[in-house]
Amino acid sequence: MPFQTEVRPSSSTIMLTALRLLGHRDADKQAVGARLLADLARVEPTSPELHDPAARAEFDRRVVVDLRRLLVAGLIRRAGDGLLALTDRGRTALTDCPDGIDDTVLMRYPEFRAHLARRRGMIIDPAAGLDGSLDVPADAVVAPGSAAQPAVERELQEGFIAFLDGLTAADNPYDRDTHAHETWDEGYWEAAGIARNEVA
């Protein structure tokens, strides 16, 4: 399928390809990336993602970010051993939206809407790597005395991402009996619940 955007491949294409692949078999994020690169090589063999290490690194980050979004929305789940699997919800989305999955589709799901609402006023910078780095948007209004809020959100996001990256709850880097430790745990177990489709 030819890519319709200068961002190769688009988030819509990444998510659609992931769902199609997982509709046939469980796969890890590397297999999803390899499938996308194979498709890209067929339609645009000179694409920088195929030849330039920096472009490839950015591509790899974007694949992980979009897989996280599918996981948060409950369209895919962790199947163990680093594998991802399609959920019944994902199968339905693939049937209902065979031409692409984008934010308008993800916003149908309460888990995804809740995830975005919690991060209102925060943005994830994929170029900063996969450590859940967060920045406050330049136009965000910060109430007096709320300067600590980004740090709390960062720890929640770190815990959330830790689960998606296959870590365990014991990998919490913060000292026990601290707010940071509890907030990291909250993010971790939230992701675990969403991945098992137990969060409504």
Backbone hydrogen bonds, N-H to C=O, Kabsch-Sander energy under -0.5 kcal/mol:
donor,donor_aa,acceptor,acceptor_aa,energy
8,R,6,E,-0.9
14,I,10,S,-2.6
15,M,11,S,-2.8
16,L,12,S,-2.4
17,T,13,T,-2.7
18,A,14,I,-2.4
19,L,15,M,-2.4
20,R,16,L,-2.5
21,L,17,T,-2.7
22,L,18,A,-2.8
23,G,19,L,-1.3
24,H,20,R,-0.6
24,H,21,L,-1.5
25,R,21,L,-1.9
27,A,84,L,-1.8
32,V,28,D,-1.8
33,G,29,K,-2.3
34,A,30,Q,-2.6
35,R,31,A,-2.2
36,L,32,V,-2.1
37,L,33,G,-2.5
38,A,34,A,-2.2
39,D,35,R,-2.2
40,L,36,L,-2.6
41,A,37,L,-2.5
42,R,38,A,-1.3
43,V,39,D,-1.7
44,E,40,L,-3.1
47,S,44,E,-2.2
50,L,47,S,-1.8
51,H,47,S,-0.5
51,H,48,P,-1.2
52,D,48,P,-3.5
56,R,52,D,-2.5
57,A,53,P,-2.4
58,E,54,A,-2.1
59,F,55,A,-2.3
60,D,56,R,-2.7
61,R,57,A,-2.1
62,R,58,E,-2.3
63,V,59,F,-2.3
64,V,60,D,-1.9
65,V,61,R,-2.5
66,D,62,R,-2.4
67,L,63,V,-2.3
68,R,64,V,-2.2
69,R,65,V,-1.8
70,L,66,D,-1.9
71,L,67,L,-2.1
72,V,68,R,-2.9
73,A,69,R,-2.0
74,G,71,L,-1.1
75,L,70,L,-2.3
76,I,70,L,-1.0
77,R,85,A,-2.4
79,A,83,L,-3.0
80,G,83,L,-0.6
83,L,80,G,-2.0
84,L,27,A,-3.1
85,A,77,R,-2.7
86,L,22,L,-0.7
87,T,75,L,-2.1
91,R,87,T,-2.3
92,T,88,D,-2.3
93,A,89,R,-2.5
94,L,90,G,-2.3
95,T,91,R,-1.8
96,D,92,T,-2.9
97,C,93,A,-2.4
100,G,97,C,-1.3
101,I,12,S,-0.7
105,V,102,D,-1.0
106,L,102,D,-2.4
107,M,103,D,-2.6
108,R,105,V,-1.8
109,Y,106,L,-1.9
113,R,109,Y,-2.1
114,A,110,P,-2.6
115,H,111,E,-2.1
116,L,112,F,-2.3
117,A,113,R,-2.5
118,R,114,A,-2.3
119,R,115,H,-1.0
120,R,117,A,-1.5
122,M,119,R,-2.7
123,I,135,D,-1.9
125,D,133,S,-1.5
128,A,125,D,-1.9
129,G,126,P,-1.8
135,D,123,I,-1.8
140,A,137,P,-1.8
142,V,140,A,-0.6
143,A,141,V,-0.6
146,S,143,A,-1.9
149,Q,146,S,-1.8
151,A,148,A,-0.6
152,V,148,A,-1.6
153,E,149,Q,-2.5
154,R,150,P,-2.4
155,E,151,A,-1.9
156,L,152,V,-2.0
157,Q,153,E,-2.6
158,E,154,R,-2.7
159,G,155,E,-2.2
160,F,156,L,-2.2
161,I,157,Q,-2.9
162,A,158,E,-2.2
163,F,159,G,-1.6
164,L,160,F,-1.6
165,D,161,I,-2.1
166,G,163,F,-1.9
167,L,162,A,-2.6
171,D,168,T,-1.9
172,N,169,A,-1.4
178,T,175,D,-0.7
182,E,178,T,-2.0
183,T,179,H,-2.6
184,W,180,A,-2.4
185,D,181,H,-2.4
186,E,182,E,-2.2
187,G,183,T,-2.1
188,Y,184,W,-2.4
189,W,185,D,-2.9
190,E,186,E,-2.0
191,A,187,G,-2.1
192,A,188,Y,-2.0
193,G,189,W,-2.3
194,I,190,E,-2.4
195,A,191,A,-2.6
196,R,192,A,-1.4
197,N,194,I,-1.9
198,E,193,G,-3.1
199,V,193,G,-0.6
200,A,198,E,-0.6
